[in-house]
Amino acid sequence: NERLRLTAGVRRHHEVIDAKSLGAGADFLSTLSPPMTFVASTSANAWLPKFSLEFNPIDNLLLYATYTEGVRDGNLNAASKVALIAKQNPAHADQIETFAPEFEKSAQVGVKGSALGNRLMWAVSSYYNWIKSLQGYGTANFQGETVGVIENIGDGHSAGIEAEIRGRPAPGLTLFAGGTRIKSVIDSIYPDLVSPVTTVPGQRLPFVPNYTLSGGGEWEHALGGSGWDVFANGTETYTGNYTTYFQH
């Protein structure tokens, strides 16, 4: 009806990556049959749905809930790194030639509102993300060298709340501020990884900050009836600390 809307859709994702290397990792390549070419391939295939429900209890207030699924493509590890690992662990070298896609399911609920004739707008939402086949960085020492490759290391999740407020205190002037509080966790690490990881269950997801803050403004002014505008804007963003794959 007028105040209730349902949106549903689906996206088809299909990608294939093939690579061939003739020069990297000569020792490994020499063990291959002619023409001694390192070939690797990875693919991602997924149907990604999205559902959204929106409700306006009153004209200047919106309640909404969404569910989406996404994928982060896999790719290839460098042939030279694969070759070095293969020299010491040949039985498992093909397991780290490529890494598989990472899949995410995300749910979000929120509220948006406006006041003062739309001169003040605000939004608050919370979300939860399920992450499967997390792409992580594993390292191992082979022949005195530290070798790092990307693997699918385990599963994790993240949850948070975000808020934003935007206002127009004067004609042509807009000010805004916002922030996000994020909690992320590694839920499990797959056993028997070819290249070990220092990441452990309970650790924060690598490279996900614990919070972000931002604020700024924009001023715009029309130059008479010339059809030209002048404007100036600025934004300040602060990103909280985060861990890496090398930190417990």
N, C-alpha and C positions, 0 to 999 in steps of 0.2 A: 504494500500500500504506500501512501505518500511518505510515511515516516519509517518504513522498514524496507531495507534493500538486501538482497542476497546476490553475491557475485561468485561464480564458479568458473574455473578454467583449467587448462592443462597445457604444458609445454613439452614438446618432444626434444630431447637432447641426444645427439649422436655425434661422436667424434672419434676418429682413428688417427693415431700418430705413428708413423714409421720412420726409422732412422737407420742410416748405414754409415759405418766408419771404416776407413781403409788404413788410417795411420796410427790411431791411438792404441796403446797397449800391445806392442809388437810381440811380446812374449806370449800373451794369450792368443793373439791372432795366429801365431805360428802353429798352434795346436788344431786349428780349424782346417777343414778340407778346402781345397782350392774352390774359389779364388781367394780364400782366407779373408773373408769380409765379415765384420761384426754387424749383425742385423738384429734389431729389436723393435717390438711393436707393442702398443698399448691402446686401449679403447675405452670409451665411456658410453653407456647406453642407459637411458633413464626416461621414464615418463614422470613429469614433475607437476603435481596438482597444486592448485591454490583455491582457497575458499575464504570468503569475507562476508561478514554480517554486520550491517550498520543500522543504527536506530537513533532517530531524533525524538526524544521525549518532548522537547520544546525546540523552538526555532533556532536558538543559539547554543545548542548543546548536542554533541554527537557521541554516542557510545558505539564502540566497534570491537570486533574480535576477528582475527585472521589466523589461518593455518597455511603454511607454505612448505614446500620441499625444494631443496637445491642440491647442486653437485659441484664439487671442485675437481677439475680434471686431473687425471694422473699424467705422468710424463715419463721421460727416460733419464736414467742416471748416466753420467759421463762414461764413455767406453773405457777411458784410461783408468778410472777408479774400479770399474767392474773387472778389468783385466788384472789389476793388482790383487784384488780379493780372490780372483779365480786361481791365481798361482798357488795360494795356500789353502783355499777351500773350493776346489773345482766342482765338487758335487752340488754346491748350492749357488754357484755364480749366476745361473740363469734366474734365480729368485730375486736378485737385486738389479737385474738389467733394467727393469721398469718398476714403477709403483702405481698402484691402482687408484681409482677416484675416491674422493672423500664425500660422504653423503650427510646431509643435514636436514632435520625436520624442525620447524620453528612454529611456535604458537605465541600470539600476542593479544593482549586485551588493553584497551585504553579509552580515554575520554578526551575530547577536544571541545573547547568553548570559546565564546567571544563576548565582549561587553563594550559599552560606550560607543555604540554604533560601529562596531568592528574595528575600532581604534586600538583595542586591546584583545589579543588572542593568546590562548594558552593550551597546552597539551601535556598529559601525563599518561604513561603506559608502562606495562611490565611485560616481560617476555621470557621464554624458556626455549633453549635450543638443544636438541639431541644430535650428537655428532658421532658418526660411525666410520670406521676405517680411517682414523685420524692420520694424516700425513705427518711424519716426524723425522728427525735427523738422527741417524745412528752412526757411531764411530767405532773403529777398530784399529788396532795396531798390526801392521803387516810389514815385515822386513824393516823395522825401525821407522816406518812412516805411519802417520795417522791418516786414515782414510775415512771419509764421511760420505754416506749415501742417504737418500731419502727412502723411507719405507713406510708402509702402513703399520703403525705401531700399536694401535689400540682404539678405545672408545672414550668419549668424554661428553660433558655437557656444560652449558653456561646459562646463567639466569641474571636478570637485572631489571632495573627500573630507570626510565629516562623521563626528563621533563624539559619543557621549553616555554618561554614567555616572550611575546613580541608586542611592542607597542608603538604608537605614533603620537608622541607628545606634542608635536607641532607639524604644520603642513610641510611635506617633503622630508621630514626626519623620521626615521625608523630605528628603534633600538631593540636589541634582543639579547637574551641570555639563556643558557641551557646547560644540561649536564647529564651524565649517565653513571650509574653505579653498577659494576659488573662483578659477578662471582663466577669463576670458571674452575672446573675440576677435571683431571684425568681420572676416569672411572676404572679403567683396566688397561693392562699392557699385554699384548699378545706374547705367548711363550715362543721360544726357539727362533728369535729373530736372528737373521744371518749377521747383521751388524748391530751389536748391543747398544742399548740406550741407557742413559743415566736417569731419564724420566721415570718417575714412579707413580703408582696410583695415589691419589690424594693431592698431588702437586697441581698447581694452577696450570691451565692450558698455556703453552708457550706463546709469547707475543700478544697476549690479550691483556690490556691494561686493567687495573682495578677500578679506575674511574677516569672520566674525562670532563672537563669544564670548558665552556666557550662563551664569549660575549662579544658584542660589537654593535655597529650601527652603520647607517647609510643616510646620506643627505643628497637630495636631488632638487634641482631648480630649473624651471623653464626660462629660456632667454627670450622673453617677450613673445611675439608671434612669429619668431624666426623658424620654429620647428626644431630648434636645437635645445638640448638639455645639458646642463653640467651636473656632475655628481662626484661624490667622494665617499669611500667606504673603508672600513677596517674591521678586522676580526682578530681576536686574541684567543688562542686555544692552549689549554694545558692538558697533557696526557700523563696519567699516573704511571707508577712503575709497573714492570712486567718481568716475567721470567723468560729464560731461553731454554733450548733443549739440553744445554750443558749444565743446568742448575737443578739440584734436588729441591 
